[in-house]
Structure formats: structure tokens, C-alpha cells
Amino acid sequence: MSAFLAYGRQTIEDDDIAAVAAALRSDFLTTGPRVDAFEEVFAEAVGARHAVACSNGTAALHLAMLALDVRPGEVVIVPSITFLATANCARYVGAEVIFADVDPATGLMTPDTLAAALNQVGARKLRAVLPVHLRGDVAELDRLEALAAQAGAVLVEDAPHALGSEAVFGNHRERVGDCRHSAMSTFSFHPVKTIATGEGGMITTNDPDLAARLKAFRSHGMVRPADGDPWWYEMPEPGFNYRLPDILCALGQSQLKKLPRFAAQRQALAARYDEVLADLAPVVKIASRPDWSTPVLHLLVALIDFKAAGLTRRQVVDRLKAKGVGTQVHYIPVHTQPYYQARYGQLHLPGAEAWYEACLTLPLYPGMTPADVDHVAASLRAVLGL
């Protein structure tokens, strides 16, 4: 067993270090050939036609809004159980956010909760719906796409948790990121994600025009006309410096080669959790997994009835930490954040609030062993007195 089990951590090996060292010795530290190479292999890995690398997952979401030309006063729907960036990306471009509730057993936006959010759009223009593949489980994309399309909007998948995850819709197996149901999918390569570049992000799409816009917006809005002088560039509209350096792309490409192994390890550890936590029900339940979803879990979330256990979540967190088990909470409902309460008032989303009251993220990463999972389960059992 490791000395301390964080809720998530990177797995960096000698070949990853060698790849970064080779990039450091090359002619390009940024905007060089390793960016194109990483984009190419990533697109192939998820089954998309185009992939555009950027500086982080938040930048990926912002770039998606820019590429769609989302404008002030227009509307974007996001689930309340997500990281702040999913909602903030709409505000970056002046759009208004409508928060959708979630299934309290999965944390996912559902067709019913999206339908309820759509009823709040009114006369405003809805531009995009951003389902989040929370924990790595896939949202019900086919039905969400149909509802969004009926309302004149597109899906943008917020998929940092779901690299490697698959789903079956209509007897067809699909990969997260293939954009079969969405305009774009966004990813993050933060150290606790399935593959790591330190910081980094990616947007996939099947639309060449969107890909071109994404690439322009990530580099100050600059474009280079094909018939122009070699030094010539133009800026039709301003963009941002959201580039991902060659050094980090080298790490990403090395890490991506390990995706099948990382996925298998995460799935095996998740199965072990299913086995060793089963007897703690109903006080402890692992978050439900939809029938259509075959996830590579980024997060292992337990839903705990703290009241039945006679403990607060903080007490459980502190006592697990004393036993060498790190935890986290994913997430505080975004609609309860001070900024959004000041803008939209106090909202009541019972599914999101129920999820938050019960959720606790337990350690899950490829460097763990089955014995580590057993230790987490034994520690949780001891802390809860079960």
C-alpha cells in the first residue's frame, strides 16, 4: 500500500521523461511539430476528424464558445454538478447560463432535466447545451442531442473526465470525443486526469471550419493567407494566447500511448471497489452507472448517507486522512456559487443538491493496487462503524 492515497494523481514513467527531454533538446519548445503530432494521434484515438490542442481544459471550453460565435445575451445550458469552468465559459463571451439539474444517483444531466432547463429559455436565443460526462460516465448523448436540436442549439461535450470512455446508443458503440452527437468535445490533461501534460487541453470536432476557427482563436486570432508573404499574418478578430507548448505535447503523446493500459487499470480498480464496498450499502453506494455507458472512470464517487452514519462529511474526510486515505468533493453545485446567486437568484435544483450532500470521491488512479482499494474500503468501514 502507498504511504498516502490521494484521490487522484499522475503516472509518469521513464519514457515520458525521455520524451520531454527530447523535446527540450529539439529546435522547438512551442508551436512546433510536436503540437501537430499530438493533435493527429489524439484525433485518431477518439475517432474524430480534427483535434486542436490548447493550454488547458478551461481554455478548451472558452475556445468552443468563441468558435461557435456565442454572443452576449444568448443562452447556454450547463449542469449544476460540474467544475466552475463549464458555466464560466459562457460568461466569458457574455452569454447567460441556465443551470440544469442532474440525476442524484449519477450526477449527470438527463433528458428530463434538460427539458426542464429548456422551458426557462423563453424568447432568448439558445446556442449550446454542455453535457458533462461526470466521473467518466457518458451522458445520454443521443436524446440530449435531439432535444437540443429541436431547440435550435448544438451540444458541446465537456469531457475531461471521460477520455477512453465508450457508450452504446442505438446498438452502435461510440467513443467519447468522436463528436457523433456534438459540435465539439473538450478535454483536460491536468495531472489527475486520465492522461497528463501538467496543464493542457484539447478540442475535437468533425467540422473543418470549426477546427480552423479554434486554431485561430488559440493564437491571438491570427490567420496566414495561403498566398501571402511568409511573414504576413492578419487578425480578422482578436483571440487569445491559448497555445500548448511542444514540451507538453511531447508528454501528452507519450501518455496517450498508455491510454489502453491506464484504462484497463482504472476499470479493474473500479470493479474492485464495486466488490469490496458492496456490503456497506445502503449507507455507502457507488454512484450509479448508466446502462449505455462503459466508462474509464476518472473519479470514483461514493454516495454516503452521513446522517445514517451519525457523522458529518468533514469528520469522515478528516478520519480517512488520518488513515492515509485522501478524498475530495466533486462538486459544489455551481448554481450555489456567490457570483451566480447574485446574477440569477437562489435556485432550487434538488438533484444537484442531493448529489452534493452525499458525494465523496475516493482514491482512483493507475498507480494503485487492489490492496490499496482494500485499504480504502477497510478504512471507510472503520470510520463509519459499519
C-alpha positions as CSV (number, residue, x, y, z in Angstrom):
1,M,0.0,0.0,0.0
2,S,1.2,3.5,-0.8
3,A,2.1,5.8,2.1
4,F,-0.8,8.2,1.3
5,L,-3.5,7.6,-1.3
6,A,-4.6,10.8,-2.9
7,Y,-7.9,10.9,-4.7
8,G,-6.0,11.1,-7.9
9,R,-2.5,11.5,-9.3
10,Q,-0.4,11.3,-12.4
11,T,1.5,8.3,-13.5
12,I,4.8,9.5,-15.1
13,E,7.3,6.9,-16.3
14,D,10.8,6.9,-17.7
15,D,9.7,7.0,-21.4
16,D,7.5,10.1,-20.6
17,I,10.6,11.8,-19.1
18,A,12.6,10.8,-22.1
19,A,10.0,12.3,-24.5
20,V,10.1,15.6,-22.7
21,A,13.9,15.6,-22.6
22,A,14.0,15.0,-26.4
23,A,11.6,18.0,-26.9
24,L,13.8,20.2,-24.7
25,R,16.8,19.3,-26.9
26,S,14.9,20.0,-30.1
27,D,14.6,23.2,-32.1
28,F,11.0,23.9,-31.0
29,L,9.8,24.3,-27.4
30,T,6.5,25.7,-28.6
31,T,4.4,26.0,-31.9
32,G,6.5,23.2,-33.4
33,P,5.9,19.8,-35.0
34,R,5.0,18.0,-31.7
35,V,1.8,20.0,-31.5
36,D,0.6,18.7,-34.9
37,A,1.7,15.2,-34.0
38,F,-0.2,15.2,-30.7
39,E,-3.3,16.5,-32.3
40,E,-3.1,13.8,-35.0
41,V,-2.8,10.9,-32.7
42,F,-5.4,12.2,-30.3
43,A,-8.0,12.6,-33.1
44,E,-7.3,9.1,-34.1
45,A,-7.6,7.8,-30.6
46,V,-11.1,9.2,-30.1
47,G,-12.3,8.8,-33.6
48,A,-12.7,12.5,-34.6
49,R,-11.6,14.2,-37.8
50,H,-9.9,17.1,-36.1
51,A,-8.2,17.8,-32.7
52,V,-6.9,21.2,-31.6
53,A,-4.6,21.4,-28.6
54,C,-4.7,24.3,-26.2
55,S,-3.3,25.4,-22.8
56,N,-5.9,23.8,-20.5
57,G,-9.4,22.4,-20.3
58,T,-10.9,25.8,-19.4
59,A,-9.3,27.3,-22.5
60,A,-10.8,24.5,-24.5
61,L,-14.3,25.4,-23.3
62,H,-13.7,29.1,-24.0
63,L,-12.4,28.4,-27.5
64,A,-15.5,26.3,-28.1
65,M,-17.7,29.2,-27.3
66,L,-15.6,31.5,-29.5
67,A,-15.7,29.1,-32.4
68,L,-19.5,28.9,-32.2
69,D,-19.6,32.7,-32.1
70,V,-21.8,32.6,-28.9
71,R,-22.8,36.2,-28.2
72,P,-23.8,38.4,-25.3
73,G,-27.4,37.8,-24.2
74,E,-27.6,34.3,-25.8
75,V,-28.1,31.3,-23.6
76,V,-26.0,28.2,-22.8
77,I,-27.3,25.4,-20.6
78,V,-25.0,23.5,-18.3
79,P,-25.5,21.0,-15.5
80,S,-25.0,22.4,-12.0
81,I,-22.8,19.5,-10.9
82,T,-19.6,20.3,-12.7
83,F,-16.5,22.4,-12.3
84,L,-16.9,26.2,-12.4
85,A,-15.4,26.4,-15.9
86,T,-18.3,24.8,-17.7
87,A,-20.6,27.7,-16.7
88,N,-17.9,30.3,-16.7
89,C,-17.0,29.7,-20.4
90,A,-20.4,31.1,-21.3
91,R,-20.0,34.2,-19.2
92,Y,-16.5,34.8,-20.8
93,V,-18.4,35.6,-24.1
94,G,-21.2,37.4,-22.4
95,A,-23.8,34.6,-22.7
96,E,-26.3,33.8,-19.9
97,V,-26.3,30.5,-18.1
98,I,-29.3,28.3,-17.4
99,F,-28.4,25.5,-14.9
100,A,-29.9,22.1,-15.5
101,D,-30.5,19.7,-12.6
102,V,-28.9,16.3,-12.5
103,D,-29.8,12.7,-11.6
104,P,-28.9,12.5,-7.9
105,A,-27.7,8.9,-8.4
106,T,-25.3,9.7,-11.3
107,G,-24.7,13.4,-11.2
108,L,-25.4,13.6,-14.9
109,M,-27.7,15.9,-16.9
110,T,-30.6,13.9,-18.2
111,P,-33.2,14.4,-21.0
112,D,-35.8,15.3,-18.3
113,T,-33.5,17.8,-16.6
114,L,-32.5,19.3,-19.9
115,A,-36.2,19.6,-20.9
116,A,-36.9,21.5,-17.7
117,A,-34.0,23.9,-18.4
118,L,-35.2,24.4,-21.9
119,N,-38.5,25.7,-20.5
120,Q,-36.6,28.5,-18.9
121,V,-35.1,29.9,-22.2
122,G,-38.2,31.9,-23.2
123,A,-37.7,34.3,-26.0
124,R,-33.9,34.3,-25.7
125,K,-31.7,32.5,-28.3
126,L,-30.3,29.2,-27.1
127,R,-26.9,28.5,-28.6
128,A,-25.4,25.5,-26.9
129,V,-26.0,22.7,-24.4
130,L,-23.0,21.4,-22.5
131,P,-23.5,18.0,-21.0
132,V,-20.7,16.9,-18.7
133,H,-19.5,13.3,-18.7
134,L,-19.2,13.3,-14.9
135,R,-16.7,10.9,-13.3
136,G,-16.2,9.3,-16.8
137,D,-19.7,8.1,-17.3
138,V,-21.3,9.2,-20.5
139,A,-24.4,11.4,-20.6
140,E,-27.3,10.2,-22.7
141,L,-26.0,12.0,-25.8
142,D,-28.5,10.8,-28.4
143,R,-31.5,12.0,-26.5
144,L,-29.8,15.2,-25.4
145,E,-28.8,16.0,-28.9
146,A,-32.3,15.5,-30.2
147,L,-33.7,17.9,-27.5
148,A,-31.0,20.5,-28.2
149,A,-31.6,20.3,-32.0
150,Q,-35.3,20.8,-31.5
151,A,-34.5,24.0,-29.6
152,G,-32.1,25.2,-32.3
153,A,-28.9,24.5,-30.3
154,V,-25.9,22.2,-30.6
155,L,-24.1,20.1,-28.0
156,V,-20.6,20.7,-26.8
157,E,-19.4,17.8,-24.7
158,D,-17.5,18.7,-21.6
159,A,-15.4,15.5,-21.5
160,P,-12.3,16.0,-19.3
161,H,-13.3,13.1,-17.1
162,A,-14.1,10.7,-20.0
163,L,-11.1,10.1,-22.2
164,G,-11.3,6.4,-23.2
165,S,-15.0,6.0,-22.2
166,E,-17.4,4.5,-24.6
167,A,-21.2,4.3,-24.9
168,V,-23.8,2.3,-26.9
169,F,-26.6,4.3,-28.5
170,G,-28.9,2.5,-30.9
171,N,-26.7,-0.6,-31.0
172,H,-23.8,1.5,-32.1
173,R,-20.7,1.7,-29.9
174,E,-19.2,5.1,-29.8
175,R,-16.1,6.8,-28.3
176,V,-16.2,9.9,-26.2
177,G,-14.7,12.6,-28.4
178,D,-15.8,11.2,-31.7
179,C,-18.4,14.1,-31.9
180,R,-21.1,11.8,-33.4
181,H,-23.7,13.8,-31.4
182,S,-21.9,17.1,-30.8
183,A,-20.3,20.0,-32.5
184,M,-17.2,19.7,-30.3
185,S,-15.8,17.8,-27.3
186,T,-13.4,19.3,-24.8
187,F,-10.7,17.5,-22.8
188,S,-8.2,18.4,-20.0
189,F,-4.8,16.9,-19.2
190,H,-4.5,18.2,-15.7
191,P,-2.3,15.7,-13.6
192,V,-5.3,13.9,-12.0
193,K,-6.9,13.2,-15.4
194,T,-6.6,10.0,-17.4
195,I,-3.5,11.3,-19.2
196,A,-1.4,14.2,-18.1
197,T,0.6,17.0,-19.7
198,G,0.8,19.1,-16.4
199,E,-1.7,21.5,-17.8
200,G,-3.3,21.2,-21.2
201,G,-6.5,20.8,-23.1
202,M,-7.9,19.5,-26.4
203,I,-11.0,20.2,-28.5
204,T,-12.2,17.6,-31.0
205,T,-14.6,18.2,-33.9
206,N,-15.6,16.8,-37.2
207,D,-16.2,20.3,-38.7
208,P,-13.1,21.7,-40.6
209,D,-14.4,25.2,-40.3
210,L,-14.8,24.9,-36.5
211,A,-11.3,23.4,-36.4
212,A,-9.8,26.4,-38.3
213,R,-11.6,28.9,-36.0
214,L,-10.3,27.1,-32.9
215,K,-6.8,27.2,-34.2
216,A,-7.0,30.9,-35.0
217,F,-8.6,31.8,-31.6
218,R,-6.0,29.9,-29.7
219,S,-3.2,32.0,-31.2
220,H,-4.4,35.7,-30.9
221,G,-6.9,35.3,-33.8
222,M,-4.1,35.3,-36.3
223,V,-4.5,33.7,-39.8
224,R,-2.0,33.4,-42.5
225,P,-3.4,33.7,-46.1
226,A,-2.1,30.9,-48.3
227,D,-0.9,33.3,-51.0
228,G,0.6,35.8,-48.6
229,D,4.3,36.6,-47.9
230,P,5.9,34.2,-45.4
231,W,5.9,36.8,-42.7
232,W,2.3,38.0,-43.3
233,Y,-0.5,37.5,-40.9
234,E,-3.9,39.0,-40.4
235,M,-6.2,39.3,-37.4
236,P,-9.9,39.4,-38.5
237,E,-10.9,39.3,-34.8
238,P,-9.0,39.1,-31.6
239,G,-8.1,35.8,-30.0
240,F,-6.1,34.6,-27.0
241,N,-2.7,33.0,-26.3
242,Y,-4.0,29.5,-25.5
243,R,-1.3,27.5,-27.2
244,L,0.1,24.2,-25.8
245,P,3.9,24.1,-26.0
246,D,5.8,21.3,-27.8
247,I,7.3,20.2,-24.4
248,L,3.8,19.4,-23.0
249,C,2.6,17.9,-26.3
250,A,5.6,15.5,-26.2
251,L,4.4,14.4,-22.7
252,G,0.9,14.1,-24.0
253,Q,1.8,12.0,-26.9
254,S,3.8,9.7,-24.7
255,Q,1.0,9.4,-22.2
256,L,-1.6,8.7,-24.9
257,K,0.3,5.6,-25.9
258,K,-0.5,4.3,-22.4
259,L,-4.2,5.0,-22.6
260,P,-5.3,1.4,-23.1
261,R,-3.2,0.3,-20.1
262,F,-4.4,3.2,-18.0
263,A,-8.0,2.5,-19.0
264,A,-7.7,-1.2,-18.1
265,Q,-6.2,-0.4,-14.7
266,R,-8.8,2.1,-13.9
267,Q,-11.6,-0.3,-14.9
268,A,-10.1,-3.1,-12.8
269,L,-9.7,-0.9,-9.8
270,A,-13.3,0.4,-10.2
271,A,-14.5,-3.2,-10.3
272,R,-12.6,-4.0,-7.2
273,Y,-14.4,-1.0,-5.5
274,D,-17.7,-2.5,-6.6
275,E,-16.8,-5.7,-4.9
276,V,-15.4,-4.5,-1.6
277,L,-17.9,-1.7,-0.9
278,A,-21.0,-3.8,-1.8
279,D,-21.6,-4.8,1.8
280,L,-21.6,-1.1,3.0
281,A,-25.0,-0.5,1.3
282,P,-27.3,1.3,1.9
283,V,-25.1,3.7,3.9
284,V,-22.5,3.7,1.1
285,K,-23.3,3.3,-2.6
286,I,-21.0,3.9,-5.6
287,A,-22.5,6.4,-7.9
288,S,-24.8,4.7,-10.4
289,R,-23.5,3.9,-13.9
290,P,-26.0,4.2,-16.9
291,D,-26.7,1.1,-18.9
292,W,-25.4,2.6,-22.1
293,S,-22.0,3.8,-20.6
294,T,-18.8,1.9,-20.5
295,P,-16.6,4.3,-18.6
296,V,-13.0,4.8,-17.9
297,L,-13.6,6.4,-14.6
298,H,-11.6,9.5,-13.7
299,L,-13.3,9.7,-10.4
300,L,-14.6,7.0,-8.0
301,V,-17.5,8.7,-6.2
302,A,-19.2,7.1,-3.3
303,L,-22.6,8.5,-2.2
304,I,-22.8,8.3,1.6
305,D,-25.7,8.7,4.0
306,F,-23.8,10.7,6.5
307,K,-26.8,11.2,8.7
308,A,-27.4,7.5,9.0
309,A,-23.7,7.1,9.8
310,G,-24.0,9.7,12.5
311,L,-21.1,11.7,11.2
312,T,-20.5,14.8,9.2
313,R,-18.7,14.7,5.9
314,R,-15.8,16.7,7.4
315,Q,-15.4,14.1,10.2
316,V,-15.3,11.3,7.6
317,V,-12.8,13.2,5.5
318,D,-10.5,14.0,8.4
319,R,-10.6,10.5,9.8
320,L,-9.9,8.9,6.4
321,K,-7.0,11.3,6.0
322,A,-5.6,10.1,9.4
323,K,-5.6,6.6,7.9
324,G,-3.7,7.6,4.8
325,V,-6.8,8.0,2.5
326,G,-7.3,11.2,0.6
327,T,-10.7,12.3,-0.6
328,Q,-12.3,15.2,-2.4
329,V,-15.8,16.5,-3.2
330,H,-16.9,16.7,-6.9
331,Y,-18.7,19.2,-7.0
332,I,-20.2,22.0,-5.1
333,P,-23.3,22.9,-7.2
334,V,-22.3,25.8,-9.4
335,H,-25.7,27.4,-9.1
336,T,-24.9,28.0,-5.4
337,Q,-21.8,30.0,-6.0
338,P,-22.0,33.6,-4.9
339,Y,-21.5,35.0,-8.4
340,Y,-24.3,33.0,-9.9
341,Q,-26.6,33.6,-6.9
342,A,-26.1,37.3,-7.3
343,R,-26.8,37.1,-11.0
344,Y,-29.7,34.6,-11.1
345,G,-31.0,34.4,-7.5
346,Q,-31.3,31.4,-5.3
347,L,-32.3,28.4,-7.4
348,H,-33.5,25.1,-6.1
349,L,-32.2,22.1,-8.1
350,P,-33.0,19.1,-5.9
351,G,-31.0,16.5,-7.8
352,A,-27.8,18.6,-7.7
353,E,-28.3,19.4,-4.0
354,A,-28.9,15.8,-3.1
355,W,-25.8,14.7,-5.0
356,Y,-23.7,17.3,-3.2
357,E,-24.9,16.3,0.2
358,A,-23.9,12.7,-0.3
359,C,-20.8,12.7,-2.7
360,L,-17.3,11.8,-1.6
361,T,-14.5,11.0,-4.1
362,L,-12.3,8.1,-3.1
363,P,-8.8,7.4,-4.5
364,L,-8.6,6.1,-8.1
365,Y,-5.5,6.2,-10.3
366,P,-3.4,3.7,-12.3
367,G,-0.6,3.6,-9.7
368,M,-2.9,2.0,-7.2
369,T,-3.1,-1.7,-6.4
370,P,-6.1,-3.9,-5.4
371,A,-4.6,-3.9,-1.9
372,D,-4.9,-0.1,-1.9
373,V,-8.6,-0.4,-2.8
374,D,-9.0,-2.9,0.0
375,H,-7.3,-0.4,2.4
376,V,-9.6,2.4,1.4
377,A,-12.7,0.1,1.9
378,A,-11.4,-1.1,5.3
379,S,-10.7,2.5,6.4
380,L,-14.1,3.7,5.3
381,R,-15.8,0.8,7.1
382,A,-13.9,1.6,10.3
383,V,-14.6,5.3,10.1
384,L,-18.3,4.7,9.5
385,G,-18.5,2.0,12.1
386,L,-20.0,-0.5,9.6
